[in-house]
């Protein structure tokens, strides 16, 4: 093993240019942590906001990256032998300690999910955060295979939105999804979405009720703060809204639950940190097998090398992606 690796280091808060590729020593293994040779890392908008300086707990310089897949290079856990393929998500990686934007990552053993896979690294790297979040969100909504329900996905061309659409199609749900870009509408239709809606900022109610007069049974809101209240009035009375994304920020201004949540309608959320480590390992393995079998077809929008990390963040910040952006160190 080389004593030095390359890593994309966020040297300070700012634009994409603050992501600089540096040579760094390969981290030394310590008790309770194992070294992973990173083979791929999915990019996430939370990393973009951290880079911009919106994560007060994060201190720079920091190697970002809240997820990765790779191979165990050095282990302190007999259950994680050298050569084992693993995935990791959340658990403060890329925030309290260095994350996946590097050739190697030293990660806590409880965060590592052993998996078997025949998928190419760029496809496997697209799965952990997006598909675990999508699956967890659908579980939080209470949807199940064969229930025939109606699902609206707000922020449909995000990586989680595309994953949720793929899973929902496999469940047999009737689906609708929004996008702000007319150029991205075709990608949603190809993913199996029944109704594609252009979100131009106007109320969605009239367009949704044109094909679902009673409204959807479930709304997966990946836009978040700016649309959550509208989603509560879109869903049918007694339906459920799950907020799992924050494309529009974290906070709902002047939120008054009694006034803003229709009686009987449910508001819930899902955070992918609840799927880290052992809690998500079996779910991720099932998703991997389903992708291998062709049940789901992950949308990998674009793959960047480590030297292209600034360009990758710029691409993500300009909302050009349809699906997942992946880094291959």
C-alpha positions as CSV (number, residue, x, y, z in Angstrom):
1,X,0.0,0.0,0.0
2,X,1.3,3.4,-0.9
3,X,2.1,5.7,2.0
4,X,0.4,8.5,0.2
5,X,-3.0,8.9,-1.4
6,X,-4.9,11.6,-3.3
7,X,-7.9,13.3,-1.7
8,X,-10.3,16.1,-2.7
9,X,-10.0,18.5,0.3
10,X,-12.5,21.2,1.0
11,X,-10.0,23.8,2.2
12,X,-12.6,26.4,3.3
13,X,-16.2,27.4,2.7
14,X,-16.9,28.7,-0.8
15,X,-17.6,27.8,-4.4
16,X,-16.5,24.7,-6.2
17,X,-12.9,26.0,-6.5
18,X,-12.4,25.4,-2.7
19,X,-12.2,21.6,-3.5
20,X,-8.6,21.0,-4.1
21,X,-6.9,17.6,-4.9
22,X,-4.0,17.1,-2.5
23,X,-1.6,14.3,-1.7
24,X,-2.1,13.1,1.9
25,X,-0.8,10.2,4.0
26,X,-2.9,7.1,3.9
27,X,-4.7,7.1,7.3
28,X,-3.3,4.8,9.9
29,X,-5.7,2.2,11.2
30,X,-6.7,2.4,14.8
31,X,-8.9,0.3,17.1
32,X,-12.5,0.3,16.1
33,X,-11.8,1.7,12.6
34,X,-10.9,0.0,9.3
35,X,-9.3,1.4,6.2
36,X,-11.4,1.2,2.9
37,X,-9.9,1.6,-0.5
38,X,-12.6,3.8,-2.1
39,X,-13.8,2.6,-5.4
40,X,-16.7,5.0,-5.9
41,X,-18.6,7.7,-4.1
42,X,-22.0,9.1,-4.9
43,X,-22.3,12.9,-4.7
44,X,-25.0,14.5,-2.6
45,X,-26.4,18.0,-2.3
46,X,-25.8,18.0,1.4
47,X,-22.1,17.9,0.6
48,X,-22.7,21.0,-1.6
49,X,-24.2,22.8,1.3
50,X,-21.4,21.8,3.6
51,X,-18.9,23.1,1.1
52,X,-20.8,26.4,0.9
53,X,-20.5,26.7,4.7
54,X,-24.0,25.8,5.8
55,X,-23.0,23.0,8.2
56,X,-21.9,24.8,11.4
57,X,-20.4,21.7,13.0
58,X,-18.0,21.1,10.1
59,X,-14.4,22.4,10.4
60,X,-12.2,22.9,7.4
61,X,-10.1,21.5,5.9
62,X,-12.2,18.4,5.5
63,X,-12.5,15.6,3.0
64,X,-16.2,15.6,2.2
65,X,-18.4,12.6,1.1
66,X,-21.2,11.1,3.2
67,X,-21.1,7.8,1.3
68,X,-18.8,5.5,-0.5
69,X,-18.3,1.9,-1.7
70,X,-15.0,0.1,-1.8
71,X,-12.8,-2.7,-0.5
72,X,-11.5,-3.3,3.0
73,X,-7.7,-2.6,2.8
74,X,-6.9,-3.0,6.5
75,X,-9.2,-4.2,9.2
76,X,-9.6,-4.2,13.0
77,X,-12.8,-6.4,12.8
78,X,-12.8,-10.1,12.0
79,X,-16.2,-9.7,10.4
80,X,-14.6,-7.3,7.9
81,X,-11.8,-9.2,6.3
82,X,-9.3,-7.6,3.9
83,X,-10.8,-7.7,0.4
84,X,-14.4,-7.5,1.5
85,X,-16.6,-5.2,-0.5
86,X,-18.3,-2.7,1.7
87,X,-20.5,0.4,1.6
88,X,-20.9,3.2,4.1
89,X,-23.3,6.0,4.5
90,X,-23.8,8.9,6.9
91,X,-22.7,8.5,10.5
92,X,-20.9,11.9,10.3
93,X,-18.5,10.8,7.6
94,X,-17.4,13.7,5.6
95,X,-18.4,16.0,8.5
96,X,-16.9,15.0,11.8
97,X,-14.2,12.9,10.1
98,X,-13.0,12.6,6.5
99,X,-15.3,10.9,4.0
100,X,-15.4,9.4,0.6
101,X,-13.8,12.0,-1.7
102,X,-10.4,10.2,-1.5
103,X,-8.6,7.1,-2.6
104,X,-8.8,5.7,1.0
105,X,-11.1,6.4,3.9
106,X,-10.7,5.4,7.5
107,X,-14.2,4.6,8.8
108,X,-15.7,3.3,12.0
109,X,-16.4,-0.4,11.8
110,X,-20.1,-0.1,12.8
111,X,-20.6,2.1,9.7
112,X,-19.4,-0.5,7.2
113,X,-21.9,-2.7,5.4
114,X,-20.5,-5.9,3.9
115,X,-22.1,-6.6,0.6
116,X,-21.6,-8.9,-2.4
117,X,-22.0,-7.5,-5.8
118,X,-21.2,-8.1,-9.5
119,X,-22.2,-4.5,-10.4
120,X,-19.7,-2.0,-11.9
121,X,-18.3,0.3,-9.3
122,X,-20.1,3.4,-10.8
123,X,-23.4,1.6,-10.5
124,X,-22.8,0.3,-7.0
125,X,-21.6,3.7,-5.9
126,X,-25.0,5.2,-7.1
127,X,-27.0,3.0,-4.7
128,X,-26.3,3.4,-1.0
129,X,-27.5,6.9,-0.1
130,X,-30.1,7.3,-2.9
131,X,-31.7,3.9,-2.7
132,X,-31.6,3.5,1.0
133,X,-33.2,7.0,1.4
134,X,-35.8,6.1,-1.3
135,X,-36.6,2.8,0.3
136,X,-36.8,4.2,3.8
137,X,-39.0,7.0,2.6
138,X,-41.5,4.7,0.9
139,X,-41.5,2.6,4.1
140,X,-42.2,5.7,6.1
141,X,-45.1,6.5,3.8
142,X,-46.5,3.0,4.3
143,X,-46.5,2.0,0.7
144,X,-46.2,-1.7,-0.1
145,X,-46.0,-3.9,-3.2
146,X,-49.3,-4.3,-4.9
147,X,-51.2,-1.7,-2.9
148,X,-52.2,0.1,-6.0
149,X,-51.8,3.5,-4.4
150,X,-51.0,6.9,-6.0
151,X,-47.6,8.4,-5.3
152,X,-46.5,11.9,-6.1
153,X,-42.7,12.6,-6.0
154,X,-41.7,16.2,-5.7
155,X,-38.1,16.7,-7.0
156,X,-38.4,13.7,-9.3
157,X,-35.2,14.1,-11.2
158,X,-33.0,14.1,-8.1
159,X,-31.1,10.9,-7.5
160,X,-33.5,9.9,-4.6
161,X,-36.5,10.8,-6.8
162,X,-35.3,8.6,-9.6
163,X,-34.6,5.8,-7.2
164,X,-38.1,6.2,-5.6
165,X,-39.7,6.1,-9.0
166,X,-37.9,2.9,-9.9
167,X,-38.9,1.2,-6.7
168,X,-42.5,2.4,-6.9
169,X,-42.8,1.2,-10.5
170,X,-41.7,-2.2,-9.2
171,X,-44.3,-2.1,-6.5
172,X,-47.0,-1.4,-9.1
173,X,-47.9,2.1,-7.7
174,X,-49.4,4.7,-9.9
175,X,-46.8,7.5,-10.0
176,X,-46.5,11.2,-10.8
177,X,-43.3,13.3,-10.4
178,X,-42.3,16.9,-10.8
179,X,-39.3,18.5,-12.4
180,X,-38.5,22.2,-12.8
181,X,-36.7,21.5,-16.2
182,X,-38.7,20.7,-19.3
183,X,-35.5,19.1,-20.7
184,X,-35.6,16.5,-17.9
185,X,-39.2,15.5,-18.3
186,X,-38.4,12.7,-20.8
187,X,-36.1,11.0,-18.3
188,X,-38.9,10.7,-15.8
189,X,-41.2,9.2,-18.4
190,X,-38.5,6.6,-19.3
191,X,-38.1,5.7,-15.6
192,X,-41.8,4.5,-15.5
193,X,-43.5,7.6,-14.1
194,X,-47.1,7.8,-15.3
195,X,-47.6,11.6,-15.1
196,X,-44.8,14.1,-15.4
197,X,-45.5,17.6,-14.1
198,X,-43.5,20.7,-14.8
199,X,-43.0,22.6,-11.5
200,X,-42.8,26.3,-12.5
201,X,-43.6,27.6,-9.0
202,X,-47.4,27.7,-9.5
203,X,-49.7,25.6,-7.3
204,X,-49.7,22.0,-8.4
205,X,-53.2,21.3,-7.3
206,X,-55.1,21.9,-10.6
207,X,-52.6,19.8,-12.6
208,X,-52.6,16.9,-10.1
209,X,-56.3,16.8,-9.7
210,X,-56.8,16.7,-13.5
211,X,-55.7,13.0,-13.4
212,X,-56.2,12.3,-9.6
213,X,-59.3,14.2,-8.6
214,X,-59.0,13.1,-4.9
215,X,-55.3,13.8,-4.9
216,X,-52.4,11.3,-4.3
217,X,-52.4,8.9,-1.4
218,X,-48.8,9.6,-0.7
219,X,-46.4,12.5,-1.4
220,X,-42.7,12.0,-1.2
221,X,-41.4,15.6,-0.9
222,X,-37.7,15.9,-1.8
223,X,-37.9,19.7,-2.4
224,X,-38.6,20.1,1.3
225,X,-39.1,23.3,3.2
226,X,-40.5,25.4,0.3
227,X,-43.1,22.9,-0.8
228,X,-44.0,20.8,2.4
229,X,-47.1,22.9,3.3
230,X,-48.4,22.8,-0.3
231,X,-47.8,19.0,-0.3
232,X,-50.0,18.7,2.8
233,X,-52.8,20.3,0.8
234,X,-52.2,18.2,-2.3
235,X,-52.4,14.8,-0.7
236,X,-55.9,13.3,-0.2
237,X,-57.4,13.8,3.2
238,X,-55.9,11.2,5.5
239,X,-53.0,10.7,3.2
240,X,-49.3,11.0,4.1
241,X,-46.5,13.4,3.2
242,X,-42.9,12.3,3.8
243,X,-40.3,15.0,3.7
244,X,-37.0,13.4,2.9
245,X,-35.1,16.1,1.0
246,X,-34.0,19.6,1.4
247,X,-33.4,20.9,-2.1
248,X,-35.0,24.2,-1.0
249,X,-33.4,24.3,2.5
250,X,-34.0,23.0,6.0
251,X,-36.6,25.2,7.7
252,X,-40.3,25.9,7.1
253,X,-40.9,29.5,7.9
254,X,-43.7,30.4,10.3
255,X,-44.9,26.8,10.4
256,X,-48.3,26.4,12.3
257,X,-49.1,22.7,12.5
258,X,-52.8,23.0,13.5
259,X,-53.5,25.6,10.7
260,X,-51.3,24.0,8.0
261,X,-51.9,20.3,8.4
262,X,-55.4,19.3,7.3
263,X,-57.2,17.2,9.9
264,X,-56.3,13.5,9.6
265,X,-53.5,14.1,7.1
266,X,-50.1,12.8,8.3
267,X,-46.7,14.5,8.0
268,X,-43.6,12.4,8.5
269,X,-40.0,12.4,7.5
270,X,-37.1,10.1,6.8
271,X,-33.4,10.6,7.5
272,X,-30.9,8.3,5.9
273,X,-28.8,8.2,9.1
274,X,-31.3,5.7,10.4
275,X,-30.1,3.3,7.7
276,X,-26.4,3.5,8.5
277,X,-24.4,0.3,9.3
278,X,-26.2,-2.8,10.3
279,X,-29.6,-1.1,10.1
280,X,-29.3,-0.8,6.4
281,X,-27.0,-3.6,5.4
282,X,-29.7,-6.2,4.5
283,X,-31.8,-3.6,2.7
284,X,-28.9,-2.5,0.6
285,X,-28.0,-6.1,-0.2
286,X,-31.5,-6.7,-1.4
287,X,-31.4,-3.6,-3.5
288,X,-28.1,-4.7,-5.0
289,X,-29.6,-8.1,-5.9
290,X,-32.6,-6.4,-7.4
291,X,-30.5,-4.1,-9.6
292,X,-28.4,-7.2,-10.7
293,X,-31.7,-8.9,-11.7
294,X,-32.9,-5.8,-13.6
295,X,-35.8,-5.0,-11.2
296,X,-34.3,-1.5,-10.8
297,X,-32.2,0.4,-13.3
298,X,-30.3,3.1,-11.5
299,X,-29.8,6.3,-13.4
300,X,-26.1,7.2,-13.3
301,X,-26.1,10.6,-14.9
302,X,-22.4,11.3,-15.1
303,X,-19.1,10.0,-13.7
304,X,-16.2,12.2,-12.6
305,X,-12.6,11.4,-11.7
306,X,-11.1,12.8,-8.6
307,X,-9.4,15.6,-10.5
308,X,-12.9,16.7,-11.7
309,X,-14.4,17.2,-8.3
310,X,-14.8,20.9,-8.7
311,X,-16.5,20.4,-12.0
312,X,-18.7,17.8,-10.5
313,X,-19.8,20.2,-7.7
314,X,-20.4,22.9,-10.3
315,X,-22.5,20.5,-12.4
316,X,-24.5,19.5,-9.3
317,X,-24.9,23.1,-8.2
318,X,-26.3,24.1,-11.6
319,X,-29.0,21.3,-11.3
320,X,-27.8,19.7,-14.6
321,X,-28.0,16.1,-13.4
322,X,-30.9,13.7,-13.9
323,X,-30.1,11.0,-11.4
324,X,-26.9,10.3,-9.6
325,X,-23.5,11.9,-10.1
326,X,-20.7,9.6,-9.1
327,X,-17.0,10.1,-8.3
328,X,-14.5,7.4,-9.1
329,X,-11.3,8.1,-7.2
